[in-house]
Amino acid sequence: MKKYDLIVIGGGSGGLTVAAGAASLGGKVALIEKEEQPGGDCLHYGCVPSKALIEIANRIKSARSLEMFGVQISADNIRMESVMKKVKEAIDHIQVHDSVDRFRQLGVDVYIGTGAFHSKNEVIINDSEIIYGKRIVISTGSKPFIPQVPGLKENGFITNETIFSLSKLPKRLLVIGGGTVGIEMAQAMARLGSEVTVVERSEAILAKEDGEVKRLMQEVLSKELDILYNATVETIEAGQNEKVVHITLEAKTPNDEQSISVRVDEILVATGRTPNSDKLQLNKADIQTDDRGNITVNERLQTNIPHIYAIGDVNGTLPFTHVAGMEGKHVVQNALLGLRRKIDYSNVPWVTYTSPEVFHLGLTEEEAKEQKMDHDVYKSDLSEVDRFVTDDQTTGFVKIITDKKGNIIGAHAIGNNAGDWMQEAVFSKQFKKKLGSISNVIHPYPSHSSAVQRTADAYWRKKLFEGFLPKLMEKYIRWFR
């Protein structure tokens, strides 16, 4: 039996971070990956292909908008094969960095197959070979959650894992779920030319976002999509070369409740994720999970079995690639070096890659109020920022929430490429720089990041022109000679 300092089950972002880091520090490492090439959902079905598809869709949308300048663009006959070929090229280009060969060159023993626990220190691969690990890291990710809707499986559907295999653009698409994945794909497909209907069970899309963000995005997206709120898909049945989806629309009173039927060519299920923990034989290592199958971990990312760690989607924290990478770095130090570093998610940002993009960091204004925090809110509209005016991209705003000392506790934005130019807010929050410090940073003119600077300027205007300070300044100026 081969013995290792560290066994990593799962070759996604987190697992690859752990394997590469541990090997570079001199550890004897085994990596078990079920696919022929590592990379996980992010590379093959998530971040990479979805962003490639979104970019293509946005280019097509931009091309069509040139008609106002007299340029004629045909809106018909989108070649889906060509679109998906371009998406695959992006995957292949990045795959090189995550290839099996690269990790074997780093000294990692890579096993292609499924791994499951045989005991607390033993992992069985493909139900045959058993290896021993002093420490074990579970990084098996998650998969789409499929709701139990009568007729869904019988009539067929697609998920984020299969949408990139479409050979033909659906003329009519129904998206079940108004979260990040559902909304990103819905807008992209609409821009390619599909007639898209989104079914959302709650009263708003993008449920975790700040209230003002949700309201503006609902207004923006309603121009491209048909969004049904407080709606539930009841049944699905086959029509003539189509799918008939029966939906109940909840109303304020039971008597107002109504049912509608939507006829579509394809259904995209985007109702959340469920952890890939069911085939790990966790019982053989006495590893605990919650009711949804998420592996329970402490602040050091240890399971209830101290030498076994769980990172990424499988532990049920924040389902983002950059979070899995962050957790992976912590685990390398804790598992291999014996440190006791605690994970901190308070400075983790995320972005919804719609057009315009939605940026999220820290608390929303509603959360600050719920926690009864004494806070201030500073906001700037993109129509006041010259670079967005010249780009004709003025839809959006920056909203930064601080405590009474000026420390950032939340930052939110809607705007073209907001995920890039809002990084100053992440730096300031993480390294405890007050919002006012951004105002003193020289920003080139005209730039998109001036939106953040302008919001920081509002902090100083509040300090200088409200309260006792203006009167004190007036006395000083009269005294000064």
N, C-alpha and C positions, 0 to 999 in steps of 0.2 A: 504493500500500500504506500503510495506517495504521500509525503507529509509537507505541509506548507505553513509558513508564518501567517498567511492570509488567503482565504478563499473568497472570491467575489462572485455572487450569483446574479447575473444580469449585466449585459454590456451596453446599457444606455449611458446618458451623460454622467450620472452619479457614479455608476460602476466603473466606467472608464477613467474617471478622475481618481478614484481610489486605486485602481490597478496600476496606472501610470505613476502616481505619486509614491505608492508603496515600493514599487520596483526600483524607482530612481533612488530611493533611500537605502536600497540594499536588501529589501525583503524578498523572500521566496514566495511568489504570488501565483495563484491559479485564477483564471477568469473563465466562467462558464456562460456561454451565450447560445440561445436557442436558434438564432438565425445564422446564416452562412457568413454574414458580415455584421460586426457590431455597429452601434449607433443608436439603437433604440427607436422608440416611436418618434422622437423629435426629428431625427434625420429622415426616417423612412415614411412616416405618416403624419407628422405634426408640424413643428415649427418651420422646417426647411421647405417641404413641398407646398404648404399652405401659403407661406409668404411669397414663394415664387409664383403661385397661382394668382395671389392678390395683386402682385406687381404687374403681371400680364393683363389682368382685368382692368387695372387702373390705366394702363397704357392705351388699351382699347377705348376706354371711356374718354380719355384725353383726346385721342385721335378723332372720335366722333364730335367732340366739342369744337373742333377746328372748322366745322361747317359754318359757324358764324363769321368766319373770315373768308368764306368762299371756297374752302377746300372740301371737296365731296368725298365722303367715306361711306362705303357700303356697310350697312349694319347686318347684312344677312350672311349666312354660310360661314360661320365661325368654324374653322377646322380644329375640332377638339383633339384630334391625334397630334397636330402640331403643337397645340398648347401643352398637352401632357408630355410631349417629347422634350420641350423646353424645361418643364418641371423636373423631369428625370435627369437632365443634364446638370441641374443644380445639385441634385442629390449625389450624383456620381462624382462631381467635382469635390464635394466636401467629404465623401466617403473615404478618400485617400488618407485623410488625417486620422480616421477611425478604423483603418483596415486591420485585419488579423495579422498581416505581415509586420506592420509597424509595431504592434504590441509584442509580438514574438521577438522582434529585434531589441525591444526594451528588456527582454528577459522574462516576460510573462508566459506561463504555460496556458495556452488558450484551448479550451475544450468546446467543441461545437455540439450542442445538444441541450437537453433539459436537466436541470439539477434539482434534487430534492433532499431533504434531511433523512439520514439513516440513523443518526444519533445526534447528541448535542455537539459533537466535534467532527462528525463524518457526513459527507455529502455523496450521494449516489448519482452518477451521471448516466442518462439513458437507460436506467434500470439495470445497469451492469457493473460499471467500474466505480469503486469507492475510493475517495481520497480523504485525507485527514487535514483539518485546519485548526491551528492554535487560536485564530480569530476568524470569524466569518461575517461577511457583509452581505445583506440581502438588498438587492437593487433591481427588482424585477418589474417595476413600473406598474402601469394600469392598462385597462382596456375600456372601450366604450360600454356604458351601461345601456342595456336594451330593455325598454319598458315592456311589460306584459300586456300589449294591446291586441285584442282579438283581430286576426287577419294580417298582422304586420309581417310575421315570418312567412306566412303562406304566400303573400303577394310580393314579397321582396322589398329590400331597403338598402341604402348605402350608409356608411359611417365615414369618419375621417380617415379610416384605414383603407377604404375601397373607392372613395370619390375620385382618387387620382388615377383610377383605372378606367374611367369613363371614356368610351370611344366616340360618343355622340352627346352633344349638349342637350339636356332635357329642355323641351319647350316650356314645360310647367313643372316647377319644383316646389315641394312642401318641405319645410324645415321644422322638425319638432325640437323645440328648445331655443330660448332666446339668451343663452349665455354667450361667453366669448367665442367659442368654436362655432356655434350656430350662426351668430351674427356676422362673423368674419366671412364664413363660407357663403352665407346668404347674399351678402352684398357683392362678393366676387362673382358669383354665378349670375346675379342680376346684371352686372356690368358686362358679362360675356354675352348676355342676351336672353337669359331665362326669365320667365314670369315667376316671381318667388313669393310664396306665402309662408310667413313664420307663425308658428303656434306657440304661445308662451302661457304657461299656467298661472303666473302671477300678474300683477297689474303693471309691471314694468320689465323691460329688458335690462341686461347687465346689472343684476340685482345687487352686487357688492359695491357699486360705484356711488359716489356722492350724488345727492338728490338733484342738484343743478346739472350735473353731468348727464344723468339719466334723462332728464327732461329735454335737454338740447339734442342728445343723440336720437331720442325717439322722434323728434321733429325732423332732424336731418335724414334719418333712414326711412321715414315714412314717405319720402319723395321717390324712393327707389324700390321699396318693398311694401307688401301688404302684411301688416303685423296684427295678429289677433291676440288680444290680451284676455286674461282670465278665461283661457280656452283649454279644453281637454279633448284629446283625440280619443273617441270612444271605440270605434271599430273601423276596419278597412276591408273593402271588398273589391273584387276584380270587376272592371268595366270592360268595354270593348277597346282593347289596346290602351288601357289606362287603368289607374287605380282611383277608386272612389273613397275619399276619406270623410268619415262622419264625425263632426266636431260639435261639442256642447259649449256654448258661450255663457259663462256665469254672469248673472245680473245682480243688481242690488237687492232685488226681491225675488223669491222663487217663481212668482208668476211671470216675471219678465225673462226668465231663462229661455234660451232659444237654441235650436239645433240647426246646423247648416251642413251642407255637403260640398266638398271641394274636389274637383277632378284634376288629377295631376299625372305626369309621366314618370316621376321618380320621387322618392321620399328619402330625405337625409335625417338620420337620427342623431341628435346632438344633445342628449339629456344627461350629460355628466359622465363620470368615469367610475370604474370599480377596480379595486386593487388586484394585481396578479399574485394572489397568495394562496389560492385554492389548491394548486398542484405542488406545493412545496413540502407537503407532509409535515407541517409545523408541529403536529402532535407528537411526533417522534423526538422532538427537541424541547417539548413543553413550552413552546413560544406562544404568548398570549396575543389575541387580536380583539378588536372591538366588534360590535354587532354587524358592521359593514365589511369586515374582513381586513381592515387596516391593521397593520402590525403596530402594537403599542410600543412607544419608545419614551425614554426620559430626555432631559435637557442635553445629555451627552450622546444622544441617538442610540443608546443601548436598549435592547429589548429587556424583558424580565430575566433573560439569561445573559449575564454581564459581558461575556465574550462574543456575543452575537449582536450585530448592529443592523439597523434597517434605515435606508435613506431613499429619497425620491418619493414618487407617487404612492408607493406601497405602504408608507407610514401615515398617509392621510393628512399631511400638513398642507403646504402650498404646492399645487400641481404645476410647477414651472421648471423648465430646464435649468435656468440659472440658480434656482434653489437647490436642485439636486446636486449641481456642481459645488455650491457652497457647502452643502452637507458632506459631500465627498471629501473636501479638504479638511473638514473638522475630523472626520472619521480616520483619515490617515494619521493625524496627529494623536488621536485618542487610542485607536486600536493598535497602531504599530509602535508608537513612541511612549505610550502609557500616560499621556497627558490627560487632563480632566476638563477640557474646554467645553463650555456650554454654548449651545446654539442660540442665536438671537435673530428673530424674524422681523423685528420692528423696523428695520431699515431696508426691507425688501420691496423694490418697486415692481409693478407689472404694467404691461401695455396691451391694449386691445387694438389689433392692427387693421382697424377699419379706415375709411377715408372720410373725415379726418380721424387721426389716431386718438386714442384715449389713454392718458397716463394716470397712474395711481400710485401713491406713496403714503403710508401711514393712515391716520384716522381721517374719516370723512367728517364734515361738519355735524352731521346727525349723530355720529358716534361720540364726538367731543361733547355734545349736549347731553347725550344719554349718560355719559360718565361724569357729568356735572363738572367738567373742567372749565376753569376760568380762561377763556381763549379770545383771540382776535382773528378776524378774517380779512385778508387782503386779496383783491381781485383786479385783473386787468383784462380788457377785451382785446382780441387780436386786431380788431378794426382800428385800434389806436397805435398799432405797431407798424412802422413804415414798411418793413420788409414783407410782411404779410399783405399789405396793401398793394405793393408792386407785383406780388405773386398772384394777386386776385384770389387769395386764400384766407379771407378774413373771418370765416366761420370758426368760432371757438373762443376760449378764454383760458387764463391761468388763475388758479385759486389756491392760495397758500394759507394754512391755518397755523397759528403760533400760540404758545403760552404767553402770559403777560410779560415775560422777560424777553420775548422775541425769538425763542427757540422754536424751530419748525417741528410741529407734531403731525402735520399732514400736508400733502401737496398734490394737486390734481390739475389736469389740463386736457383740453380738446384742441387739436390743431394738427396741421400737416407736419408729419415727422416729430410729433411731440415727444416720442420716446427717446429721441436724440438730444434735443435742446433743453429738456427738463433735468438733465443729469446734475446740473449745479445744485438743484434742490436735494438730490440724493446725497451728494458730497457734504453739503452743509448740515443736513440732519445727522448723518452718520458720524461726522467729526465735530458735532456740537458747535457749529458756527451759526450765529444768529442771522436771521433773515436780512437784517440791515447790512451785513458784511457783503452780500451779493451786490448791493447798490454801489459799493466802492470798487468793484472789479470793473476794469475797462473792457467794454464790449465793442467790437468793431461795428461800424455803421455802414449800411443797414444789415442787421442780422436777425435771425429768428430768436436767438437767445435773449435779445433785448426785451422780449415779452416777460422773461423772468426778472430781468433788471428793473423793468418798469413796475412790476409788482413789489419788488424790494424797495423801490423809491417811495411807494405808498406807505411803507412802514415808517420811513423818516418823516414824511409829511404829517402822519398822525402824531408822531412824537413831538415834532417841532411846532405844530399849529393847533394842538389840542391840549387842554389841561393848563397847568400852572406855567409851563415852560415859555409860551409866547409872551406872557406878561414879564417874566424874568428877563427874557431876551430884549424886550422893549426898554426896560430900565437900564440894561447893560449898554445898549446902543446909544442911549441918550447920555450916559455917563462917559462912554469912550470918546476920547479926543485924539 
